[in-house]
């Protein structure tokens, strides 16, 4: 799953590929944003990112779908 997080007052987004379950991650992010507490995310390569919940502008979670090749017609 791809996680895209916008941080307030920052022109760049944080983009992470993660194998975490969507429901669990959404619950953790919601709690962190509500409390203003940090949330820890781990990507598929094992890297850890600490995101301040109080500074999250938006979070987008998307499942990967295979790209279609060819033409419709």
C-alpha positions as CSV (number, residue, x, y, z in Angstrom):
1,X,0.0,0.0,0.0
2,X,1.2,3.5,-0.7
3,X,0.9,6.1,2.1
4,X,1.1,9.8,1.1
5,X,1.2,12.3,4.0
6,X,1.2,16.0,3.7
7,X,2.8,18.0,6.5
8,X,1.7,21.6,7.4
9,X,4.0,24.3,6.2
10,X,6.1,21.8,4.1
11,X,6.1,21.8,0.3
12,X,7.0,18.1,0.1
13,X,4.9,15.1,1.0
14,X,6.1,11.9,2.7
15,X,5.5,8.9,0.5
16,X,5.9,5.4,2.0
17,X,5.3,1.9,0.6
18,X,4.1,-0.2,3.5
19,X,2.8,-3.8,4.0
20,X,0.7,-2.8,7.0
21,X,-3.0,-3.4,7.0
22,X,-5.1,-0.4,6.0
23,X,-7.6,-0.6,8.9
24,X,-4.8,-0.7,11.6
25,X,-2.8,2.1,9.9
26,X,-5.9,4.3,9.5
27,X,-6.8,3.9,13.2
28,X,-3.2,4.7,14.3
29,X,-3.1,7.8,12.1
30,X,-6.6,9.0,13.2
31,X,-5.5,8.7,16.9
32,X,-2.2,10.5,16.3
33,X,-4.0,13.4,14.5
34,X,-6.7,13.6,17.2
35,X,-4.2,13.5,20.1
36,X,-1.4,15.5,18.4
37,X,0.9,12.6,19.2
38,X,3.6,11.2,16.8
39,X,2.9,8.1,14.7
40,X,5.6,5.7,13.7
41,X,5.5,4.2,10.2
42,X,7.7,1.4,8.8
43,X,8.2,0.9,5.1
44,X,8.7,-2.3,3.1
45,X,12.5,-1.9,3.4
46,X,12.4,-1.6,7.1
47,X,13.0,2.1,7.4
48,X,11.2,3.9,10.2
49,X,9.6,7.3,9.8
50,X,8.2,9.3,12.8
51,X,5.4,11.7,11.8
52,X,4.2,14.4,14.2
53,X,0.4,13.9,14.4
54,X,-0.2,17.6,15.2
55,X,1.4,18.7,11.9
56,X,-0.4,16.3,9.5
57,X,-2.3,18.2,6.8
58,X,-3.6,15.1,5.0
59,X,-3.1,11.4,4.7
60,X,-3.9,9.4,1.6
61,X,-3.9,5.6,1.7
62,X,-4.1,3.7,-1.6
63,X,-3.9,0.1,-2.5
64,X,-1.8,-0.8,-5.4
65,X,-3.6,-1.9,-8.5
66,X,-1.9,-3.5,-11.4
67,X,-1.5,-1.0,-14.3
68,X,-3.5,-1.8,-17.3
69,X,-1.6,-2.2,-20.6
70,X,-3.2,-1.9,-23.9
71,X,-6.0,0.0,-25.5
72,X,-9.7,0.0,-24.9
73,X,-11.7,-0.2,-28.0
